[in-house]
């Protein structure tokens, strides 16, 4: 049986490619060698990959490996709802190496650092150790960015400042910095972004530098930190004491907790919420209400399932009593699309035997086939 040595997710859009690819050691070939060969094949395929910013993260645990390799065509690498002519990528911010970014974070005068990630990511980690003022747009998702930047108080906070921007790996900053330049380019001193994102910064500063807490990532590592570069993903273990910890808590019992496990989401806006292992293992009473810190702060109480949203998750109307004092979230993070519902349906069908048995000719049959080698 052939063993898959490459796995990951490759997103392809008109503006470029964003990918997370992993490999595992196999007979006579290391994972590192396999990935370097893959990169060289890309460069041989097209000269455009000569300019691609590749980040290598070695010595990961085998369970961090993606089991399959998927190529996903998308309209935008990160969906902001911004047209190309509104924020041309060539008009983005100045890219700074981690050492340069670190130095600018130490400047207190006329410098702000904007977190381009979602608030649930910022809740467990951020650049909070420098002198530059930290700014959290408090977004539930990237499409909230334009609304945040249009606010007079936002523009006043950024005006006449050096604006530093950062995100997980650098991708979100590309469009975000270009849009800031289009909207306020003449009103700020300069726009800069962290080349390679938080991941590369932590590689350059193993002690964490000005970073505090954890960097939430969208793969099996779950969240990484200066103390734990391989990530939290997997079995819940007692955390080691850290000098760079960010104080966060379980949304139910309010005890200290900083891991997004159990795939729990906010009942009022849909973003991931922190629920500790003890609360997850406790039998549900059916009355628990999960709310993220942002919904608590904003006084959001109307459940997301009582609202009607556009495809982009912007609230358009509510079934709640208009005369009530209940408040709804202005946007919601919607989870799963057609592919998610398809997988759920497949899992359900696999519990039932196919009525045609061995005579079934469909290789992609949803129902169970015990007589087949893999049961499919």
N, C-alpha and C positions, 0 to 999 in steps of 0.2 A: 504494500500500500504506500502510495506516495504521500509524504508528509509535507504539509504546507509550511514553508519557512517565512513567508511574508504575510502580514495581515495589517489591516488598518482601514482608514476612511480617507478617500481622496475626493475633495469637492472641487469641481471645475466650473468656472463662470467666465463670461466674456472678459472680465477684468483680470483674471489670473487663476492660480491654483493654490489651494490650501490643503495640506495633508498631514495626517499623523500616521506614520507607518512603523511597524515593529517587526522584529524577527527573533528567532530562537536558535540556539546552537543545535547543529545536527552533525552527522558523520563527517569528520574531516573539515568542516566549515563552521566558523563562529558566526554568531548573530551580527557582530560588528562588520565582519567581512562581507556578509550577504548584503547588508544595507549600503556599504560603500560601493559595492558592485552595482546595486540598483541605481544609486545616484549617478554613477558613471554611464550606465545605460541611458538614463534620461538625457544626460549631456550629449551623448553620441546621437541621440534621436533628434534633438533640436538645440540650436545654439542659445535659445532663450533661457535654457536651464543653467547656462554658465553664470547668469546673474542672479539666480535664485538663492535666497537666504536659507541654507540648510542648517538645522540645529541637531546636534547629536547628543543623546543622553544615554550613556553606557551603564553597565552593571545594574540593570533592572532585574527584578524577580521574574521568573518564568511566567507566573500567573498574570503579569501585566500585559502579556502578548495578546493581540487581537487574533481571534480564531479564523477570521476570514478577511478578505480584501474586497472592499466595495468602492466603486467609482460612482459618484453622485453628481449629475449635472444640475446646477442651480443658476438662478438669475443673478444673484449676488452672493459673494462669499459670506458677508454678514448683512442681513436684511435691515437697512435703515429706512427704506422707503424714500430714498433720495435719488433723484435722477442724475446721470453722469454729468450733464451740463450744469447742474447746481453745485457740484463739488468734484471737479476734475481731480483725479488722483495725483497728477503731476503738480498740483497746487497744494500738496500736503505739507506737513510740518518738516522741520529739519531733523533728520535722523541722528540721534546721539548714541554713541557707544555707552555701555553701562558705566564706565569710569567717568565719562563726561556728564552723564545724567546724574550720577552720584554727587559730583561736584556742584552742579546747579541746584540740587536739592538742599545743599548746605547754605544757599544764599537766602537770607531772610527778606531782604529788601526787594519789593516789587516782583515777587515770584510766587506763583501758585502752581500746584500740581493737581491735575484733573484726572480722576479715576474713570476711565471709559467703560468699565465693566458694570454688570448689574449689581444692585445693592446687596443681594444675598451673597455674592462673591466677596464684595468689599467688607461684609460683616465679619468675616473670619480672618482677613488679612489685608494690609495696605501699607503704603509708604507713610509711616507716621513717626519716623525717627529723625527727619531732617528739620531744617528751619523754614523751608518753604511751606506755605499754608496749604493744607490738604483740602481738596474740594470733592465731595461725593455728590454727583447729580441725582442720586437716589432713583435710579431707573429700575423698572421691573424687567425691561427688555430694551434692545437697542433702538427700537422705533420711538422710544420716549425721549431720545437724545435731542431731536429738533425742537420738541416742546420745551424742554429744559433750557436750551440755548436762547429761545425766543423771549424768555421772561426778563423783564427789566432788571430785576435784582441780580440775575445771573450775569447779564452784560455789565452791570456796574461793578460786580466783583472781579471780572476779568479785565476790565478797561485799564489801559496803561500798565499792564503787567506782562512779565515773561510767563507764558503759559506752557507748562510741561504736561505732557499727556502720556498715559501708560495703560496697558492692558495685559492679558495673559501671555500672548506670544507675539504681539505687535500688529496683528491683522486688523483688529477693530479700530486702531488708531489711524490707519491709512485714510479711510473715508471720514472719520470723525474730525481729524485735523484739517482735511481739505474743506469740509463744510464750515468749520470755525473760521478758516481763512477767508472763505467766500462771504461769510456774514459779518465778521469783525476784524478782518485782516489789517485794516488801516487804524483800528482803535486799540490794538495791543502792541506791545514792544516786540514780541517774537513768539512763534509757535514751534515747539519742539516735541519730539516723541521718542520714546525709548526703543531703540533698535533691538528686535528680538524679544521684547517684552520682559515680564518678570522672570521667566525661565532663564533667560540669558543673564540677567542681573544677578540671580542667585548663584549661577555658575561662576560669575566674576567675583562675587563676594560670599564665600562659603560661610562666613560668620553672620550673614544676613544684611550687613551694611545698614541702610536706613529702613529696611523692610521689617515689618512686624507681623507676626502671625503666619497664616498659611495661604498658599496660592491655589485656589480652586481650579482644577483642570477637568476637561471633559473626556476622560478616559479612565481606565481601571485603577490608575494611581489615586484618584479621588481628589486629593489635595496634598501638595508638597510644601516643605519648609526647609529652612537652613539646617535644622536638626534632623530632618527626615526627607532626604532627596528622592527616595524611592516611593514615597507617598503613603497615605493612610489606608488605602483600599484593602478590603479583605476583612479578616476577623477583628472584632473590636477588642482591643487590648488597653490596659491601663496606660495613659499617656505619661510620658516623661516630663518632668518639670522643665519649663522653658523660660528663658529670660526675655523672649520676644513674643510672648503669648498675647492674644487679643481677647478681652473678656467677652464671652458670648454665653448664652444659656439655652436650655431646652425650653421650647415654647409651651410646654405643658406644666412641668414641675418647677421650672425656672432655676434648676440647678446648673452649675457650669457644664457646658457641652459645646463642642465645636466640629462635629462631624455630621454631614448630610447622609444619613443611612435610612433604609426602609422605604425610599422613594416617596416620602411624605411631602405633601404640598399644601400651601396656604389655602384655606377654604374660601377666602375672600378675594384672592388675586392670582392664585395658581403657582406662585414661585416656590422653590424648595424651601422647606423649613427644618430647623434643627429639633430633632426629637431624640432624646437619649435612649440608650439600650434598655434601661429599666422601664421606661414608659412604653417602649415598643413591645416588650415582653408581657406587659400587663394586659389583662383581658379588657377589651373595649366595652364601655357602657353605652355607647351610641350617642352620648351627649357631649363628647369632647369637641371643642372647636379649635382648630389649628390656625393660628394667625402669625404671619411674619412680623418682624419688628417694624417694618415700614407701615403696614396696615394698622398696627397698634399705635404708632406715632401719629398717623393721619386720621385716626378714629374711624377706620373703615370697618363696617359691620355687616353689610349686605353680602350674602353668599354669592359667589361668582355664578353659580348655576341659576340664579334668579335674574340674571342680566342677559341682555342681548348684545352681542359684540359683532363688529365687523370681522372680516377674515384676518385682519391684522391685530385683532384683540382690543380695539378701541370701543369703549362702551357707547352705545347709541340710545338705549332705553332700558327701563327697569320695570319688573313686575311688582316691585315693592311699593307700598303705599307712599304716594308723593307727599302726603302731608306729614309723614312720620319724620323723625329726626335721624333715621338711618342714613348712612353715607356709603356710597359705592365707590370702588376703585375706578380710576379713570382709564385704566388699561389692565389687561390680564394676560398672563403667560399661558398660552394654550399648549398642551402636551400631546404629542403623537399625531400623526396624520394617517393617511391611508395605509402606509406600511405597518404602522403600529396596530391598527385594527385587524389587518390581514394576519399578522403573527398571532394575535389573540384568538382569532377564529381557528387558525391552524392548530394551536395548542388544545383547544376545546374539542376539535374533531378527532384528534389523535387518540382520544379516549374511546372512540367508537370503532368497531371493526367495519371494514368496507364490505358491503353486501355482495360484491362481485368476487371477493377473495382473490385467488391466484389468477383468475381470468381478467382482472382489471388491467387495462393497458396503459393507464395514466401514470407516468413516472412521478408527476407532481400531485398525486391524489392526496386530499386532505385527511382521509381516513386511515386508520391503522392497518398495517399489513405485516403481521408477525412472521409470515413465511419468507419475507424479503430479508436480506442480510442486515440492513439497517433499520428494519421495521417500518420503512416509509413506503 
